[in-house]
Amino acid sequence: MKKPAAGTEPPRRRPRPPAKVDTPTLPDLPRRKDTPAAMVYLLHFERPYQAKTGKRQKTATHYLGWTNNLDSRIADHRAGLGARLLEVITADGIGFTVARTWAGGDRKLERRLKNRKRAACLCPCCDPERARRNGGKHQ
């Protein structure tokens, strides 16, 4: 193996990833009665928010989120806390309403709905007929 020239550093090696360890799964603990159930919610903006990012202009009309306590989470959103998008639209003076909720929804459902990139299809404010047709389908 050649020695590096004077004044140059030897090539760096990438660190090895940590070894995978099988962790035992814990059984589901019973939920306390005063703990609210998890849910996914859809917020409908009063008017579209237009953000300029580079050369593209993006428009947002909805927000999908997940929470254990909807009232507290909406209060946070109205105060400009939490999601960056809702902080920006609140500062811009755009109001929002809770258009729809999915009781018992978890983060997996939220992610599936977000990945569809079609929140307007689920919103009863935008198109009640289409929202009714898409209501039970979570792909």
N, C-alpha and C positions, 0 to 999 in steps of 0.2 A: 504494500500500500504506500502510495506517495505521501510525503509530508506536505502540508499546505505551505504555500509560499509565505515568506515573511510578510506580516501585515494583513493577511487574509484570515478569515475565520473558517473553520472546518464546516462542512455542510451539516445542517441541523436535521435530526431525525424526528419524525412525528412520534408523539407519545402513544403508547399502546392504550387501546380502550380498556376500561375496567372489566374485569371478568364478570360474566353474568352469574348472578346468584339466585337460586330459586328461593323466593320468599313465600312462606306459607300465607294463605289468605285467611283473614279473620272472618268469623261468621258475622252476618248483619246483626247489629245491635237493635233492640226495639227502640222506636222513636218515642220521645217524650210526648205526652198529650198536648203540651203547650207549644211544641215546636211546629211552625207552619210547614205545610207540604211544599215541595219544590214545584216550580212551574216555569214554563217557557212563555214569554209574552211578546206581542208585536205592537210596536208603537207606530202610529201614522202621523206624519208631519202635516201641519196646516198648509204649508207650501213647500215646494222642492227647495232643497239647499244645494247651491251650486258651488263647488270647490274647484279652484284651478290648481292643478298639480302638474307643473312642467308645461308641456304643450297640450296635454289632454285636459278636458273639462269634465268633471264627474258630477253627477246629480244623485242626491240621496233623498228618498221620500219615505223610507221606513227604517226601523231599527228592530232587530230581534235580540232578545236577551233572556237570561236565565236567573232565577232568584229563589230564595226560600221565603222572602217576605216582600210581596209586591208593593204594599203601601210605602214601606220604608225605602225601597229601591226607587220608586217613582219620585218620592220626596228628594232623594239624592240627585236624581236626574234633573229635576226642576231647579235645584240649587246649583247646577253646573258641576256636580261631582260624578265620578264614575267614568263612564265611557267618553272618550275624547269627542266623538261625533256629537253627542248630546250636549257636551260643554260648549261646543262651537255654535250649534243651532240656537241654544239658549241665549248666548251672547249676541247672536244675530237677530234675536227677537222672534224666532219661529217657534210657535207652540206645537204641542203634540198631544195626542190622546191614546189611551190604551185601546187598540182596535180588537185585540183577540188574545186569549190565553189558552194554554194547553195544560190543564191540571195534571200533576204527576209527571210532567215532562222533566227530563234531566239534561245534562250537558251534551249527551250524545244526540238527543233529539234536536237541541239547539244547533249543534254543528251540522247535522244533516239538513236542517231547514236553511241554514246560512249557505251551505254549499250549493243549494239549488239555485241561488242567485235570483230568485223570483218571489220576493216577499209580497209584491203587489198581487200575485195570484192567490195569496192567502188572506188578503186584507178585505174585509167586508165593506170598508169605506170606499174602496176603489171600484170593486166590481162584486156586488153581493152574490150574483149567480155563480161566477167562477169560484169565489171563495167557498161557497156551499159545495160545489163539485169537488174541490181539492181538499176539503176539510178532513177527511179521514185518511188521506193518502200521504204518508210520510216516507218518501223514497230516499 
